[in-house]
Amino acid sequence: MQHSLKGKCAIVGVGETLVGRLPDKSARDLHVDAIRLALEDAGLTLKDVDGIMTPDLRVDPYWCKASVLAEYLGMEPSVVLSWPWGGMMGHSAILFAAAAISSGLCNTVVVASADNQLSSQGKLRQKVSMERGGAHPDFEWPYGPNIPAVYALSAQRHMFEYGTTSEQLAEVAVTFRNHAMRHPKAQKRTPITIQDVLASRMIASPLHLLDCSLVSDGGWALVITSAEAAKSMKQKPVYILGGAEAHDHTHITYAPNLTRTAAVQTGKMALQMAGIKPKDMNVLGLYDSFTITVLIQLEDLGFCEKGEAGHFVQGGRLGIGGELPTNTHGGLLSFAHAGRTVGFPHIVEMVLQLRGQANGRQVPNAKLGLVHGVGGMYAVHCTIIFGT
């Protein structure tokens, strides 16, 4: 590729607050806490940062959250950016930060996201948020397809076309819960079985309650700088080796396919930029809003053939100690799902894995990792390859 980002920038600091129900913390408090932790991790201060990026939030009334946050922190950054693209915002922000640094617009960027959706929204507001989601205001929302129902469409179609079973979906939830049990901060640490998943309340057939991600409070932040500057930083740099975005629809009624997504394009482009293949990966961070989302990504990113993911996830393959450890922190299904922060926990976990700092859940000799985010109703996708 002519304008490759390969090896030009690195993540040098990460911050992660407590997660779960945090009633004493506002979304702004969680942002500030996460940024402070990330800067401490990197050995830097706010004076060293000249770029800030963060998503707009569901629960915060301010427009252009990054600008408001910069003002509150007393920053005067060269680059400020906010945007609302769901589960791939953290991934997209990393690519934009790397592009801004590589082009000379700024030197060091903090990418942060935090939300207190669990504490600040009652069940009614959360229900309305789920109902409206990314639904088309004329052709979808009036007829009731909420967010779980949209992903259930994909699960139903995958079952119809390829014989995927509810037991195979449940395997994903059980594996990620096992990972969360190793993480001291995880919101859900009680062990579950496949039968527990199948016995949990049906949300949108075939997706049960334990097939669905959590609702959480929490905050995360990343510090990104040039590869040259990263050499003198406190922590071992984790380099951006490849990345790509793709968008093929907005509303689910316009989706070209319910079991094939734009991850096919982003995976291919990111791997090409990095100069590696799926089989080279040591650890994965996959967007797991629902168990079916993981199966679709495994296929579209090239880890197995289309229709084979149901069998692929069985037998411990995605577990720590398995062939392809995935979401070693527990993912959105068991670690945390704090509103629009959803891609960030996967990225922070990937950095810790590649540094060798994922205590109690470390993948041995982890040198290469892939993270993938999904925004909207399977609408927008972003893949990033990280390496040591």
Steps between C-alpha positions, in 0.01 A plus 500: 500500500628845410410670831562222750489568874705189570733553795472879499319536833460310825282485808718595797246536779166345603255583775201303624267592785291265708193371314147393591267727696684818606228737628747751645669561163370713213603432142737799526651365823566165332660672199735696725588194708578292190713775343693549824570127521611482135737796536648353818546172318686679220705719736353818347289799606226698326767749389646226279168448315390708202208292371185359658233275350188357660154388389183692570298316764145381549478632855696826481318813373808671354560522130860437387602320815873516420497881493306520827739254662805693377356818648432333833855360514653838412640375169553698179550214253583526131260218409155442652258241365171340610266269313214255572571173321419236761717195550790594274562854625806408703649315204422784261645757741830313511528512121409870491749573778774311316419685178507838679835422664652363179394810306646737757171647624591404856751296698320311776128419518280383785206292383246455779148380558290459812132460580279446802207354312421244770477754784352793310227329296204316643359192331249706300766727348720200422202328336430806282870519406491133397177548304618799300864392467603546139151430365369686196246755631244422228548140394636324811445670834117527478480124450704401804833343397722598794875438514485142633236415238724623219788280613254215547417533130864428424504205741183353352638531149833344598315208657282457191786513253771313689337296774649704783352409839413683820750278680778630274400861570496420871857368477615857430326637809642225721855548368496875558352456848788268580737777394317761707541281807876559467462881488463671839305793353247302293133576563391134475723237661255223589562187290234399247437190289350448157181384671494822705509701177223296340288524816535877528209720392437526125561859382459468123492147364747330483695738730465438873589746773849352538553532123473878545756754621482678834403854600781664698676811624870541426775698332802430281779707344794445266810711434632485143820653366754456222716189483808716548366666816376164628858372529565721804169438677447327833313199360577251226342644181221315326520592132220553252589272210187524289147630501196558282138617512206410276132596491246314284164622638344695785160342569457124520226497234767616254764247606630303199513181707411393855792258541776677306626843606751767401748327733593301191651818353649644818666174601656455159627860481636510856682169461641611166633822655660303782637238259369206701224236483223395742697190601777724637280645778571415864196669656173661383269773629163464325191712548255283693177694533333162455641151464407487130714808433812304591419217259439741211833678561700176521372408156522840335850572632627173355551284810263237363283448193150646475258280689768322704520732803248301703725197497814719517415647842447161662761302687671794673658652191422859614606438859823600670726205422305432180602548140359854470447672837227759459373775733724389781349763734147361458376733229173692493320182601668471840759777562305822427292684241491869588293673232708624209832403659457144380812457286738643758518211753604262220779737392628556854504124554691450173766750610539321833528163325768621259693662786481173694308672782167314493552347842316172554377485141818555301532331162858365480730670247229735371660712227220563250136583563192605306210707630178559308211735572146515362285814500129539440300205379798311353546822303856623552810295567859566603787255533839579657810282521734560795849363556801523725 
